[in-house]
Amino acid sequence: MIKQVMDNVYSILFNSLEAYAYLINGPEPTLIDAGCLNEFEFEKDLSVVNLTPADIKKILFTHGHYDHFGGAELFPNFESYMHRADGEKINKRDFNLACTKAIIDSDYFPHIDNLLDGGENLYINGLDLEVIHCPGHTPGSVAFYEQSKGLLFSGDTLFNRNQVGRTDLPGGNEEDLWNSVKKLKSLDFKLLLPGHDY
Ligand SMILES: [Zn+2]
């Protein structure tokens, strides 16, 4: 299901795991996370805004879990971004970090072209996204913060209804998570756009 969040920003909800991807539409259509592969659902959602999978030019991943990157398999032409602490493992096809086998029987991994450190600003279709490293759920979790529009794409670190990310998966760290949650809560955002609908 695709819904307009604000201006050129859309949420796409994958009902199987309540995972969200976000579309930032514009000259270079970009996704934040890619959900889990449900080809039919994803193509149908994109067609609502007159896009096909070949139109997606960039995917920014909040972290290296399969339920956030699996859907990228549908897209033939994208440049990818992920924090290096997760991205280097994804480039080595680390099933343990990705939790793939817990979710689905798939061998798919995207190649990560751009390894982030945190602190970068990515200019995407009129949005100025600051990369905020927020380890805890995974070592390479990031959030993307658009200060002027008050948007925070928080991945699996902070959810609506005051929930926070789990730390019992490989690489999880509870102390890091609480520090990251504190960091995100200190930001001046109006709209929290998390990685799952819970
Ligand atoms: Zn996750």
py3Dmol code that shows the C-alpha trace and the ligand (Angstrom):
import py3Dmol

protein = """\
ATOM      1  CA  MET A   1       0.000   0.000   0.000  1.00  0.00           C
ATOM      2  CA  ILE A   2       1.455   3.383  -1.032  1.00  0.00           C
ATOM      3  CA  LYS A   3       0.525   6.642   0.723  1.00  0.00           C
ATOM      4  CA  GLN A   4       1.711  10.201   0.265  1.00  0.00           C
ATOM      5  CA  VAL A   5       3.407  11.404   3.446  1.00  0.00           C
ATOM      6  CA  MET A   6       4.417  14.918   2.412  1.00  0.00           C
ATOM      7  CA  ASP A   7       5.111  16.604  -0.963  1.00  0.00           C
ATOM      8  CA  ASN A   8       7.235  14.111  -2.929  1.00  0.00           C
ATOM      9  CA  VAL A   9       7.633  11.595  -0.060  1.00  0.00           C
ATOM     10  CA  TYR A  10       5.580   8.381  -0.022  1.00  0.00           C
ATOM     11  CA  SER A  11       5.428   5.427   2.347  1.00  0.00           C
ATOM     12  CA  ILE A  12       5.088   1.901   0.982  1.00  0.00           C
ATOM     13  CA  LEU A  13       3.945  -0.697   3.505  1.00  0.00           C
ATOM     14  CA  PHE A  14       4.678  -4.399   3.007  1.00  0.00           C
ATOM     15  CA  ASN A  15       2.006  -6.182   4.926  1.00  0.00           C
ATOM     16  CA  SER A  16       3.862  -9.460   5.365  1.00  0.00           C
ATOM     17  CA  LEU A  17       6.287  -8.024   7.969  1.00  0.00           C
ATOM     18  CA  GLU A  18       4.748  -4.585   8.406  1.00  0.00           C
ATOM     19  CA  ALA A  19       7.977  -3.214   6.894  1.00  0.00           C
ATOM     20  CA  TYR A  20       8.078   0.236   5.368  1.00  0.00           C
ATOM     21  CA  ALA A  21       9.978   1.504   2.364  1.00  0.00           C
ATOM     22  CA  TYR A  22       9.844   5.194   1.479  1.00  0.00           C
ATOM     23  CA  LEU A  23       9.904   6.737  -1.969  1.00  0.00           C
ATOM     24  CA  ILE A  24      11.381  10.195  -2.529  1.00  0.00           C
ATOM     25  CA  ASN A  25      10.094  10.985  -5.976  1.00  0.00           C
ATOM     26  CA  GLY A  26      11.735  13.421  -8.390  1.00  0.00           C
ATOM     27  CA  PRO A  27      14.291  13.471 -11.202  1.00  0.00           C
ATOM     28  CA  GLU A  28      16.182  10.569  -9.560  1.00  0.00           C
ATOM     29  CA  PRO A  29      13.484   8.444  -7.881  1.00  0.00           C
ATOM     30  CA  THR A  30      15.020   7.139  -4.649  1.00  0.00           C
ATOM     31  CA  LEU A  31      13.971   4.617  -2.033  1.00  0.00           C
ATOM     32  CA  ILE A  32      14.800   4.549   1.639  1.00  0.00           C
ATOM     33  CA  ASP A  33      14.880   0.793   2.314  1.00  0.00           C
ATOM     34  CA  ALA A  34      13.306  -1.678  -0.041  1.00  0.00           C
ATOM     35  CA  GLY A  35      11.113  -3.868   2.137  1.00  0.00           C
ATOM     36  CA  CYS A  36      10.800  -7.563   1.565  1.00  0.00           C
ATOM     37  CA  LEU A  37      10.459  -8.918  -1.902  1.00  0.00           C
ATOM     38  CA  ASN A  38       6.848  -8.927  -2.927  1.00  0.00           C
ATOM     39  CA  GLU A  39       7.287  -8.134  -6.571  1.00  0.00           C
ATOM     40  CA  PHE A  40       3.643  -7.793  -7.438  1.00  0.00           C
ATOM     41  CA  GLU A  41       2.859  -5.520  -4.496  1.00  0.00           C
ATOM     42  CA  PHE A  42       5.932  -3.293  -5.067  1.00  0.00           C
ATOM     43  CA  GLU A  43       5.349  -2.869  -8.817  1.00  0.00           C
ATOM     44  CA  LYS A  44       1.687  -2.093  -8.286  1.00  0.00           C
ATOM     45  CA  ASP A  45       2.509   0.534  -5.619  1.00  0.00           C
ATOM     46  CA  LEU A  46       5.078   2.247  -7.836  1.00  0.00           C
ATOM     47  CA  SER A  47       2.697   2.264 -10.796  1.00  0.00           C
ATOM     48  CA  VAL A  48       0.341   4.458  -8.739  1.00  0.00           C
ATOM     49  CA  VAL A  49       2.930   7.254  -9.099  1.00  0.00           C
ATOM     50  CA  ASN A  50       3.767   6.252 -12.703  1.00  0.00           C
ATOM     51  CA  LEU A  51       7.099   4.602 -11.922  1.00  0.00           C
ATOM     52  CA  THR A  52       8.477   1.245 -12.990  1.00  0.00           C
ATOM     53  CA  PRO A  53      11.269  -0.644 -11.170  1.00  0.00           C
ATOM     54  CA  ALA A  54      13.781   0.534 -13.803  1.00  0.00           C
ATOM     55  CA  ASP A  55      13.118   4.163 -12.793  1.00  0.00           C
ATOM     56  CA  ILE A  56      14.542   3.756  -9.270  1.00  0.00           C
ATOM     57  CA  LYS A  57      18.022   5.326  -9.319  1.00  0.00           C
ATOM     58  CA  LYS A  58      19.139   5.152  -5.667  1.00  0.00           C
ATOM     59  CA  ILE A  59      18.384   3.114  -2.570  1.00  0.00           C
ATOM     60  CA  LEU A  60      19.486   4.333   0.866  1.00  0.00           C
ATOM     61  CA  PHE A  61      19.428   1.496   3.383  1.00  0.00           C
ATOM     62  CA  THR A  62      18.876   2.164   7.092  1.00  0.00           C
ATOM     63  CA  HIS A  63      20.633  -1.120   8.001  1.00  0.00           C
ATOM     64  CA  GLY A  64      21.599  -4.537   6.741  1.00  0.00           C
ATOM     65  CA  HIS A  65      18.580  -6.703   7.617  1.00  0.00           C
ATOM     66  CA  TYR A  66      16.943  -8.708   4.856  1.00  0.00           C
ATOM     67  CA  ASP A  67      13.478  -7.301   5.545  1.00  0.00           C
ATOM     68  CA  HIS A  68      14.883  -3.860   4.559  1.00  0.00           C
ATOM     69  CA  PHE A  69      16.972  -4.851   1.528  1.00  0.00           C
ATOM     70  CA  GLY A  70      15.277  -7.954   0.076  1.00  0.00           C
ATOM     71  CA  GLY A  71      12.942  -5.977  -2.171  1.00  0.00           C
ATOM     72  CA  ALA A  72      15.934  -4.349  -3.886  1.00  0.00           C
ATOM     73  CA  GLU A  73      16.156  -7.487  -6.047  1.00  0.00           C
ATOM     74  CA  LEU A  74      13.371  -6.041  -8.175  1.00  0.00           C
ATOM     75  CA  PHE A  75      15.390  -2.988  -9.260  1.00  0.00           C
ATOM     76  CA  PRO A  76      17.881  -3.253 -12.147  1.00  0.00           C
ATOM     77  CA  ASN A  77      19.615   0.176 -12.036  1.00  0.00           C
ATOM     78  CA  PHE A  78      20.199   1.574  -8.584  1.00  0.00           C
ATOM     79  CA  GLU A  79      23.155   3.038  -6.736  1.00  0.00           C
ATOM     80  CA  SER A  80      23.151   1.933  -3.082  1.00  0.00           C
ATOM     81  CA  TYR A  81      24.116   3.470   0.276  1.00  0.00           C
ATOM     82  CA  MET A  82      24.563   1.867   3.707  1.00  0.00           C
ATOM     83  CA  HIS A  83      26.692   2.550   6.774  1.00  0.00           C
ATOM     84  CA  ARG A  84      30.014   0.755   6.438  1.00  0.00           C
ATOM     85  CA  ALA A  85      29.588  -1.260   9.662  1.00  0.00           C
ATOM     86  CA  ASP A  86      26.702  -3.145   8.014  1.00  0.00           C
ATOM     87  CA  GLY A  87      27.569  -2.506   4.355  1.00  0.00           C
ATOM     88  CA  GLU A  88      30.956  -4.231   4.428  1.00  0.00           C
ATOM     89  CA  LYS A  89      29.231  -7.350   5.793  1.00  0.00           C
ATOM     90  CA  ILE A  90      26.473  -7.173   3.198  1.00  0.00           C
ATOM     91  CA  ASN A  91      29.149  -6.966   0.482  1.00  0.00           C
ATOM     92  CA  LYS A  92      30.593 -10.200   1.951  1.00  0.00           C
ATOM     93  CA  ARG A  93      27.125 -11.812   1.902  1.00  0.00           C
ATOM     94  CA  ASP A  94      26.922 -12.173   5.686  1.00  0.00           C
ATOM     95  CA  PHE A  95      23.728 -14.164   6.229  1.00  0.00           C
ATOM     96  CA  ASN A  96      24.204 -13.906   9.979  1.00  0.00           C
ATOM     97  CA  LEU A  97      23.999 -10.102  10.059  1.00  0.00           C
ATOM     98  CA  ALA A  98      21.248 -10.015   7.427  1.00  0.00           C
ATOM     99  CA  CYS A  99      19.010 -12.502   9.338  1.00  0.00           C
ATOM    100  CA  THR A 100      17.940 -13.726   5.901  1.00  0.00           C
ATOM    101  CA  LYS A 101      17.298 -17.329   6.881  1.00  0.00           C
ATOM    102  CA  ALA A 102      15.041 -16.300   9.736  1.00  0.00           C
ATOM    103  CA  ILE A 103      12.818 -14.497   7.242  1.00  0.00           C
ATOM    104  CA  ILE A 104      12.921 -16.296   3.896  1.00  0.00           C
ATOM    105  CA  ASP A 105      14.889 -18.818   1.846  1.00  0.00           C
ATOM    106  CA  SER A 106      16.779 -16.377  -0.397  1.00  0.00           C
ATOM    107  CA  ASP A 107      20.391 -15.945  -1.508  1.00  0.00           C
ATOM    108  CA  TYR A 108      19.914 -12.349  -2.608  1.00  0.00           C
ATOM    109  CA  PHE A 109      22.218  -9.564  -1.409  1.00  0.00           C
ATOM    110  CA  PRO A 110      22.516  -6.103  -2.980  1.00  0.00           C
ATOM    111  CA  HIS A 111      25.999  -4.723  -3.639  1.00  0.00           C
ATOM    112  CA  ILE A 112      26.602  -1.609  -1.519  1.00  0.00           C
ATOM    113  CA  ASP A 113      28.291   1.054  -3.678  1.00  0.00           C
ATOM    114  CA  ASN A 114      28.600   3.832  -1.086  1.00  0.00           C
ATOM    115  CA  LEU A 115      29.710   3.018   2.458  1.00  0.00           C
ATOM    116  CA  LEU A 116      28.616   5.761   4.868  1.00  0.00           C
ATOM    117  CA  ASP A 117      30.262   6.895   8.111  1.00  0.00           C
ATOM    118  CA  GLY A 118      27.502   9.126   9.465  1.00  0.00           C
ATOM    119  CA  GLY A 119      27.597  12.932   9.301  1.00  0.00           C
ATOM    120  CA  GLU A 120      27.208  13.084   5.512  1.00  0.00           C
ATOM    121  CA  ASN A 121      24.457  15.094   3.821  1.00  0.00           C
ATOM    122  CA  LEU A 122      22.763  13.424   0.865  1.00  0.00           C
ATOM    123  CA  TYR A 123      20.839  15.720  -1.479  1.00  0.00           C
ATOM    124  CA  ILE A 124      17.946  13.725  -2.881  1.00  0.00           C
ATOM    125  CA  ASN A 125      15.212  15.272  -5.042  1.00  0.00           C
ATOM    126  CA  GLY A 126      15.080  18.503  -3.048  1.00  0.00           C
ATOM    127  CA  LEU A 127      15.597  16.884   0.370  1.00  0.00           C
ATOM    128  CA  ASP A 128      18.767  17.419   2.401  1.00  0.00           C
ATOM    129  CA  LEU A 129      19.188  14.165   4.312  1.00  0.00           C
ATOM    130  CA  GLU A 130      21.703  14.128   7.126  1.00  0.00           C
ATOM    131  CA  VAL A 131      23.063  10.648   7.842  1.00  0.00           C
ATOM    132  CA  ILE A 132      22.953   9.926  11.573  1.00  0.00           C
ATOM    133  CA  HIS A 133      24.781   6.839  12.777  1.00  0.00           C
ATOM    134  CA  CYS A 134      22.635   5.168  15.431  1.00  0.00           C
ATOM    135  CA  PRO A 135      24.079   1.756  16.312  1.00  0.00           C
ATOM    136  CA  GLY A 136      22.340  -0.667  18.650  1.00  0.00           C
ATOM    137  CA  HIS A 137      19.783  -2.558  16.553  1.00  0.00           C
ATOM    138  CA  THR A 138      22.711  -3.347  14.236  1.00  0.00           C
ATOM    139  CA  PRO A 139      26.239  -1.844  14.343  1.00  0.00           C
ATOM    140  CA  GLY A 140      25.626   0.050  11.090  1.00  0.00           C
ATOM    141  CA  SER A 141      22.100   1.360  11.649  1.00  0.00           C
ATOM    142  CA  VAL A 142      21.506   4.910  10.471  1.00  0.00           C
ATOM    143  CA  ALA A 143      18.678   7.408  10.453  1.00  0.00           C
ATOM    144  CA  PHE A 144      18.136  10.050   7.755  1.00  0.00           C
ATOM    145  CA  TYR A 145      17.148  13.463   9.106  1.00  0.00           C
ATOM    146  CA  GLU A 146      15.600  16.239   6.999  1.00  0.00           C
ATOM    147  CA  GLN A 147      15.770  19.163   9.376  1.00  0.00           C
ATOM    148  CA  SER A 148      13.974  21.835   7.337  1.00  0.00           C
ATOM    149  CA  LYS A 149      10.954  19.589   6.707  1.00  0.00           C
ATOM    150  CA  GLY A 150      11.044  17.958  10.155  1.00  0.00           C
ATOM    151  CA  LEU A 151      11.289  14.408   8.783  1.00  0.00           C
ATOM    152  CA  LEU A 152      13.161  11.598  10.526  1.00  0.00           C
ATOM    153  CA  PHE A 153      13.551   8.253   8.746  1.00  0.00           C
ATOM    154  CA  SER A 154      14.480   6.185  11.790  1.00  0.00           C
ATOM    155  CA  GLY A 155      14.880   2.624  10.451  1.00  0.00           C
ATOM    156  CA  ASP A 156      14.564   0.042  13.228  1.00  0.00           C
ATOM    157  CA  THR A 157      15.960   2.280  15.993  1.00  0.00           C
ATOM    158  CA  LEU A 158      12.842   4.221  16.968  1.00  0.00           C
ATOM    159  CA  PHE A 159       9.214   3.471  16.122  1.00  0.00           C
ATOM    160  CA  ASN A 160       5.935   5.247  16.630  1.00  0.00           C
ATOM    161  CA  ARG A 161       4.001   4.355  19.802  1.00  0.00           C
ATOM    162  CA  ASN A 162       7.284   4.768  21.748  1.00  0.00           C
ATOM    163  CA  GLN A 163       8.710   1.399  20.697  1.00  0.00           C
ATOM    164  CA  VAL A 164      12.458   0.957  20.118  1.00  0.00           C
ATOM    165  CA  GLY A 165      14.463  -1.549  18.092  1.00  0.00           C
ATOM    166  CA  ARG A 166      15.320  -5.011  19.364  1.00  0.00           C
ATOM    167  CA  THR A 167      18.927  -5.755  20.345  1.00  0.00           C
ATOM    168  CA  ASP A 168      18.847  -9.553  20.481  1.00  0.00           C
ATOM    169  CA  LEU A 169      19.887 -10.109  16.854  1.00  0.00           C
ATOM    170  CA  PRO A 170      23.537 -10.508  15.698  1.00  0.00           C
ATOM    171  CA  GLY A 171      25.530  -7.313  16.390  1.00  0.00           C
ATOM    172  CA  GLY A 172      22.799  -5.831  18.596  1.00  0.00           C
ATOM    173  CA  ASN A 173      23.867  -3.807  21.655  1.00  0.00           C
ATOM    174  CA  GLU A 174      21.462  -2.499  24.245  1.00  0.00           C
ATOM    175  CA  GLU A 175      23.632   0.315  25.620  1.00  0.00           C
ATOM    176  CA  ASP A 176      24.346   1.592  22.108  1.00  0.00           C
ATOM    177  CA  LEU A 177      20.644   1.426  21.280  1.00  0.00           C
ATOM    178  CA  TRP A 178      19.628   3.606  24.235  1.00  0.00           C
ATOM    179  CA  ASN A 179      22.296   6.170  23.349  1.00  0.00           C
ATOM    180  CA  SER A 180      21.034   6.174  19.767  1.00  0.00           C
ATOM    181  CA  VAL A 181      17.396   6.523  20.852  1.00  0.00           C
ATOM    182  CA  LYS A 182      18.407   9.491  23.021  1.00  0.00           C
ATOM    183  CA  LYS A 183      20.249  11.039  20.080  1.00  0.00           C
ATOM    184  CA  LEU A 184      17.230  10.661  17.773  1.00  0.00           C
ATOM    185  CA  LYS A 185      14.745  11.926  20.350  1.00  0.00           C
ATOM    186  CA  SER A 186      16.838  15.088  20.789  1.00  0.00           C
ATOM    187  CA  LEU A 187      16.292  15.995  17.110  1.00  0.00           C
ATOM    188  CA  ASP A 188      13.616  18.482  16.148  1.00  0.00           C
ATOM    189  CA  PHE A 189      11.367  16.318  13.957  1.00  0.00           C
ATOM    190  CA  LYS A 190       7.637  16.562  13.297  1.00  0.00           C
ATOM    191  CA  LEU A 191       7.148  13.283  11.517  1.00  0.00           C
ATOM    192  CA  LEU A 192       8.791   9.979  12.427  1.00  0.00           C
ATOM    193  CA  LEU A 193       9.066   7.610   9.473  1.00  0.00           C
ATOM    194  CA  PRO A 194      10.185   4.269  10.935  1.00  0.00           C
ATOM    195  CA  GLY A 195      11.148   0.928   9.380  1.00  0.00           C
ATOM    196  CA  HIS A 196       8.051  -0.917  10.590  1.00  0.00           C
ATOM    197  CA  ASP A 197       4.477  -0.144  11.464  1.00  0.00           C
ATOM    198  CA  TYR A 198       4.847  -0.968  15.150  1.00  0.00           C
TER     199      TYR A 198
END
"""
ligand_1 = """\
1
ZN
Zn 16.077 -4.637 11.473
"""
view = py3Dmol.view(width=600, height=400)
view.addModel(protein, "pdb")
view.setStyle({"model": 0}, {"cartoon": {"style": "trace"}})
view.addModel(ligand_1, "xyz")
view.setStyle({"model": 1}, {"stick": {}})
view.zoomTo()
view.show()
